[in-house]
């Protein structure tokens, strides 16, 4: 990350903290079996990332879940493998304001939607995805712990190291299916 981007992200964190001081949402624990509407966030760095999220979404759809997905791609030009599929909304740098906050209409709708569960599959510290997860009105938020304080999740998967792709999904499915909500 270059110096200018670091300044932009630092200012973005400042404004996020201000917004969070006024933020309210209904918290309701959910497991994957009972959740009907699920939001997914992911970082798209390769076609493998896209395919992994697509398989996961297909599995959720096959058991009757309604799934909405937003990905973050750090370049302005879409990769060729994505242009052929166009199945999910992607945040590109041109969709960010100076403070690295996503400003596209689809992001605003996603954040205001009250999902039963929000699953953040990003394994890097992508501020735009953290911003969305923090201000999402989802009733239950699930993500990977990165050792930082102030994470927006109600349930965090902590492996000590950053988990990658399929293993992270397996762990999230395991832990969210394991507990019962009464």
Number of C-alpha atoms within 10 A of each C-alpha: 6 6 8 9 13 13 14 16 20 15 16 20 18 12 14 18 15 11 12 13 8 7 12 10 13 10 13 13 18 21 19 21 17 14 18 18 20 23 24 23 23 23 24 20 14 12 12 11 18 19 14 14 23 15 11 17 19 14 12 18 15 10 10 13 18 15 18 16 20 22 24 21 19 16 12 11 11 13 13 9 12 16 10 8 9 10 12 14 15 23 24 18 18 15 16 14 13 14 20 24 24 23 14 16 9 13 20 14 11 21 19 14 15 19 24 22 25 28 23 26 24 24 17 15 11 16 18 24 24 21 21 22 25 21 19 26 23 26 18 25 27 22 23 24 20 18 11 7 7 8 15 20 19 14 17 17 17 15 12 9 10 16 20 13 16 14 10 20 17 11 16 22 15 13 14 18 14 12 13 12 10 5
